[in-house]
């Protein structure tokens, strides 16, 4: 998982958004159940996060994000690219 250097220096990880989560899951062709299993969280927690129905604790988002990162997803945040938007991509094999 790619982490912005300025956040590493502050000891923080930028958390993914629900949109990034859905896009990342699509990149690796995972169902919500597969991601929930990989992250060891409840599928309802993941569903609620992805739909914006609730916002789980930061630690929960971090384990979901870590599972996606281990599957090859790289998270991009506002300002990291010339066109500026947050997004996801796959790491080179």
C-alpha beads as a LAMMPS data file, in Angstrom:
LAMMPS data file: protein, C-alpha beads

93 atoms
92 bonds

1 atom types
1 bond types

-500.0 500.0 xlo xhi
-500.0 500.0 ylo yhi
-500.0 500.0 zlo zhi

Masses

1 110.0

Atoms # bond

1 1 1 0.000 0.000 0.000
2 1 1 1.397 3.392 -0.956
3 1 1 1.366 5.910 1.885
4 1 1 2.135 9.590 1.437
5 1 1 5.506 10.483 2.938
6 1 1 4.220 13.556 4.802
7 1 1 1.704 11.346 6.600
8 1 1 4.330 8.760 7.472
9 1 1 6.391 11.505 9.065
10 1 1 3.367 12.538 11.123
11 1 1 2.638 8.881 11.951
12 1 1 -0.685 8.924 10.131
13 1 1 -2.195 6.939 7.283
14 1 1 -4.671 8.646 5.005
15 1 1 -7.887 6.686 5.104
16 1 1 -9.616 5.597 1.944
17 1 1 -13.036 6.890 1.054
18 1 1 -16.071 4.668 0.448
19 1 1 -15.704 5.383 -3.288
20 1 1 -12.067 4.290 -3.236
21 1 1 -13.069 1.135 -1.391
22 1 1 -15.657 0.185 -4.018
23 1 1 -13.241 0.969 -6.857
24 1 1 -10.392 -0.956 -5.218
25 1 1 -12.614 -3.967 -4.662
26 1 1 -13.622 -3.870 -8.325
27 1 1 -9.964 -3.724 -9.423
28 1 1 -9.203 -6.992 -7.654
29 1 1 -12.583 -8.531 -8.577
30 1 1 -13.591 -9.134 -4.961
31 1 1 -17.118 -9.324 -3.642
32 1 1 -17.959 -7.531 -0.423
33 1 1 -17.864 -10.896 1.334
34 1 1 -14.372 -11.667 0.015
35 1 1 -13.039 -8.313 1.213
36 1 1 -14.775 -8.646 4.576
37 1 1 -13.195 -12.099 4.998
38 1 1 -9.733 -10.854 3.981
39 1 1 -9.970 -7.911 6.396
40 1 1 -11.632 -9.987 9.122
41 1 1 -14.550 -7.549 9.480
42 1 1 -18.267 -8.115 9.218
43 1 1 -19.780 -7.838 5.770
44 1 1 -22.452 -5.495 7.178
45 1 1 -19.681 -3.166 8.393
46 1 1 -18.210 -3.096 4.895
47 1 1 -21.599 -2.600 3.243
48 1 1 -22.444 0.283 5.568
49 1 1 -19.052 1.917 4.908
50 1 1 -19.284 1.572 1.126
51 1 1 -22.800 3.011 1.003
52 1 1 -22.045 5.796 3.468
53 1 1 -24.690 4.532 5.887
54 1 1 -22.123 4.642 8.683
55 1 1 -18.486 5.412 9.236
56 1 1 -16.561 2.675 11.027
57 1 1 -13.693 3.394 13.387
58 1 1 -10.416 4.399 11.770
59 1 1 -8.842 1.084 12.828
60 1 1 -11.542 -0.798 10.902
61 1 1 -10.990 1.258 7.751
62 1 1 -7.254 0.685 8.108
63 1 1 -7.600 -3.128 8.186
64 1 1 -9.885 -3.024 5.136
65 1 1 -7.428 -0.754 3.342
66 1 1 -4.497 -2.991 4.339
67 1 1 -6.253 -6.072 2.920
68 1 1 -6.783 -4.284 -0.390
69 1 1 -3.169 -3.081 -0.373
70 1 1 -1.951 -6.640 0.136
71 1 1 -4.048 -7.630 -2.896
72 1 1 -2.131 -5.109 -5.009
73 1 1 -4.179 -1.912 -4.731
74 1 1 -2.364 1.425 -4.493
75 1 1 -4.343 4.328 -3.036
76 1 1 -3.929 7.810 -4.500
77 1 1 -5.058 10.894 -2.600
78 1 1 -6.017 14.451 -3.478
79 1 1 -3.043 16.360 -4.819
80 1 1 -0.824 13.349 -5.585
81 1 1 -1.473 13.524 -9.306
82 1 1 -1.426 16.516 -11.612
83 1 1 -5.201 16.319 -12.062
84 1 1 -5.549 16.072 -8.294
85 1 1 -8.335 13.582 -7.618
86 1 1 -8.294 10.682 -5.207
87 1 1 -8.354 7.221 -6.737
88 1 1 -6.893 3.722 -6.873
89 1 1 -4.729 1.708 -9.209
90 1 1 -3.074 -1.692 -9.288
91 1 1 0.575 -2.106 -8.356
92 1 1 2.853 -3.420 -11.096
93 1 1 3.329 -7.186 -10.812

Bonds

1 1 1 2
2 1 2 3
3 1 3 4
4 1 4 5
5 1 5 6
6 1 6 7
7 1 7 8
8 1 8 9
9 1 9 10
10 1 10 11
11 1 11 12
12 1 12 13
13 1 13 14
14 1 14 15
15 1 15 16
16 1 16 17
17 1 17 18
18 1 18 19
19 1 19 20
20 1 20 21
21 1 21 22
22 1 22 23
23 1 23 24
24 1 24 25
25 1 25 26
26 1 26 27
27 1 27 28
28 1 28 29
29 1 29 30
30 1 30 31
31 1 31 32
32 1 32 33
33 1 33 34
34 1 34 35
35 1 35 36
36 1 36 37
37 1 37 38
38 1 38 39
39 1 39 40
40 1 40 41
41 1 41 42
42 1 42 43
43 1 43 44
44 1 44 45
45 1 45 46
46 1 46 47
47 1 47 48
48 1 48 49
49 1 49 50
50 1 50 51
51 1 51 52
52 1 52 53
53 1 53 54
54 1 54 55
55 1 55 56
56 1 56 57
57 1 57 58
58 1 58 59
59 1 59 60
60 1 60 61
61 1 61 62
62 1 62 63
63 1 63 64
64 1 64 65
65 1 65 66
66 1 66 67
67 1 67 68
68 1 68 69
69 1 69 70
70 1 70 71
71 1 71 72
72 1 72 73
73 1 73 74
74 1 74 75
75 1 75 76
76 1 76 77
77 1 77 78
78 1 78 79
79 1 79 80
80 1 80 81
81 1 81 82
82 1 82 83
83 1 83 84
84 1 84 85
85 1 85 86
86 1 86 87
87 1 87 88
88 1 88 89
89 1 89 90
90 1 90 91
91 1 91 92
92 1 92 93
